[in-house]
C-alpha cells in the first residue's frame, strides 16, 4: 500500500526536491566559484504564487463563509465531526491509490 502525503504534490508543483537532497552551500560555492562567473547566475521562480493569486481574484472564494468560519475559530466554537474527517481521509487515500 502506497500512502503519500499532500506534501509530495506540493513539492512537485513548486519544483522542490526531497528534504536532504540538497547539498551544503559551502559545497555549492566551492564548485561554482571556479567554474562560472557571477554574471551568469540565474534565478527561476515558479508560477505557483501568481496562480494562487489569480485563483483568489476569480471570485471562487465565498468570503461570507470564510469570515463565518474565522469567527468561529477565534471564538473556539468551530467543530468538525470526527467521522467526517475520517471519511474524507479514507476517500483521499483511496483516490490516491488509483
N, C-alpha and C positions, 0 to 999 in steps of 0.2 A: 504494500500500500504506500503510495507516494503522497505525503501530506506536505503542502507548501504553505508558506505564509504569504500575506499580501505584500510583503517586502520584496519578494522575487519579482513581481510585476512592476513594482515601483522602481526597482533597480534597473530593469530593462528599459522602462520608459525614460528614465533620466540618464541612461548610458553609464551607470556606475558599476564597477566591478565588485566582486565579493569582498567582505572585510578581510584584511590580512593579505590581500593580493597585491597591495601597493608596496613599492619599495620605499626605503627611507629617503628623506630629502637630501641627506649627505651623499648617498649613493647616486642619486639622480644628478646632483650638481657636479659630482666628480666626472661623470661620463659626458655631460652636455657642455661643460665649460671648454673642454679641449676640442670637441667635435664641431660645434656650431657657434656662430656669433649670436649675441643677444638680439640683434635686429631681426633675426628670422623666427623668433618665438611667436607662437600663435595661440590665442585662446578661443575656444569654441564653446558657445552657450547653447543649451538645449532650448527647444521651443516650448517646454512644459509650462513655464511661467506665463507666457503670453496666451497659451491655450486655456489655462485656468482662468486668467483674467477675462478672456473673451467669453468663456462659458458663464461666468458670473454676470457679465454685461448683457447676455442674451435674454435675461428675464426668466430663466427657468427656475430661479430661486424664489420660493414663496416666503417673502420677508415677514409676513404676519405670523406664519408658523414658526420661523426661526426665532423671532422675538418672543413668542409664547414659550418655546422650549428653553430659551436662555433665562427667562424669568423664573421658570420652574426649577431649573438647575441652581440658580442663585438662591432661591428660597428653600432648596433641599426637598422639594416635593415631586421631582421628576421620578417616575417609576416605570420600569420596563419589566414585564413578566419574564421570569427565568425561562419558561417554556418557549417563549417567542425567540429569545436569544439562542437557545439550544437548537430550535428548529432551523433558524437561519444559518447557524454554524454547520449543521449537518447538510443542509441544501448546498452551501458553498463548497463544502468538501466533496460532495458527490458530483457537483458540476465541474470541479477542477479535475476529477479523475477521468473525465470523458475525453 
